[in-house]
Amino acid sequence: MTKLDRLLLILADNKIENGTEYFHFNEAYLLENPTPEKFLEAFEKNKLLIDLRMYLKESGGVRNHGTGFRISEKNLKDLYAKTRRLI
């Protein structure tokens, strides 16, 4: 809730011409104020997934990158109480 209290979500098309990548920005949103209720609601609706980022190294040791969360871009807006379309 505190790491990403505001997020700029930009949706764009891209193309590559002669090795240069170009973007056409279609939409932009300012997302603010994530809430625990929105987080739990997204989890209950299977929009938010828990990602256990741990694996065994060849040496037999454990490498743990901590627990993470995965959500598709189209569902990011569901985590925030305030959504403002910029373009």
C-alpha positions as CSV (number, residue, x, y, z in Angstrom):
1,M,0.0,0.0,0.0
2,T,2.9,2.4,0.6
3,K,5.4,1.3,-2.1
4,L,3.0,2.2,-5.0
5,D,0.6,4.7,-3.5
6,R,0.5,6.4,-6.9
7,L,1.1,4.8,-10.3
8,L,1.1,6.1,-13.8
9,L,-0.3,3.5,-16.2
10,I,0.3,4.2,-19.8
11,L,-1.1,2.0,-22.6
12,A,0.6,2.3,-26.0
13,D,1.1,0.6,-29.4
14,N,4.6,0.1,-30.6
15,K,6.4,-0.6,-33.9
16,I,10.0,-1.0,-34.9
17,E,11.3,0.6,-38.1
18,N,14.9,0.3,-39.1
19,G,16.0,-0.8,-35.6
20,T,14.2,2.1,-33.9
21,E,11.2,1.5,-31.7
22,Y,8.3,4.0,-31.9
23,F,5.3,4.3,-29.5
24,H,1.9,5.7,-29.9
25,F,0.4,6.5,-26.5
26,N,-3.3,5.6,-26.5
27,E,-4.3,6.1,-22.9
28,A,-2.8,7.3,-19.6
29,Y,-4.1,6.9,-16.1
30,L,-3.0,8.2,-12.7
31,L,-3.9,5.6,-10.1
32,E,-3.9,6.7,-6.5
33,N,-4.7,5.3,-3.0
34,P,-4.5,1.5,-3.1
35,T,-6.6,0.0,-0.4
36,P,-6.4,-3.4,1.4
37,E,-10.1,-4.0,0.5
38,K,-9.4,-3.5,-3.2
39,F,-6.3,-5.8,-2.9
40,L,-8.3,-8.6,-1.2
41,E,-11.2,-8.2,-3.7
42,A,-8.8,-8.6,-6.6
43,F,-7.3,-11.7,-5.0
44,E,-10.7,-13.2,-4.4
45,K,-11.6,-12.7,-8.1
46,N,-8.3,-14.3,-9.2
47,K,-7.1,-11.0,-10.7
48,L,-4.1,-11.0,-8.3
49,L,-1.8,-14.0,-7.8
50,I,0.8,-14.8,-5.3
51,D,4.3,-15.5,-6.7
52,L,6.7,-17.5,-4.5
53,R,10.0,-16.5,-5.9
54,M,12.2,-19.2,-4.4
55,Y,14.3,-21.9,-6.1
56,L,17.1,-24.4,-5.5
57,K,20.6,-23.5,-6.8
58,E,22.8,-26.2,-8.4
59,S,24.8,-26.2,-5.2
60,G,21.8,-27.3,-3.2
61,G,21.3,-23.9,-1.6
62,V,18.1,-22.0,-1.6
63,R,17.7,-18.6,-3.3
64,N,14.7,-16.7,-2.0
65,H,13.7,-13.4,-3.7
66,G,10.7,-13.1,-1.4
67,T,7.0,-13.3,-2.1
68,G,5.6,-11.2,-4.9
69,F,2.3,-10.5,-6.5
70,R,1.3,-10.7,-10.1
71,I,-1.5,-8.8,-11.8
72,S,-2.2,-8.2,-15.4
73,E,-2.0,-4.6,-16.6
74,K,-5.7,-4.5,-17.5
75,N,-6.5,-5.2,-13.8
76,L,-4.1,-2.7,-12.1
77,K,-6.9,-0.1,-11.9
78,D,-8.9,-2.5,-9.7
79,L,-6.3,-2.0,-6.8
80,Y,-6.8,1.7,-6.5
81,A,-9.6,3.8,-5.0
82,K,-8.9,6.8,-7.3
83,T,-8.4,6.5,-11.1
84,R,-8.0,9.6,-13.2
85,R,-7.7,9.3,-17.0
86,L,-5.1,11.7,-18.3
87,I,-5.3,11.0,-22.1
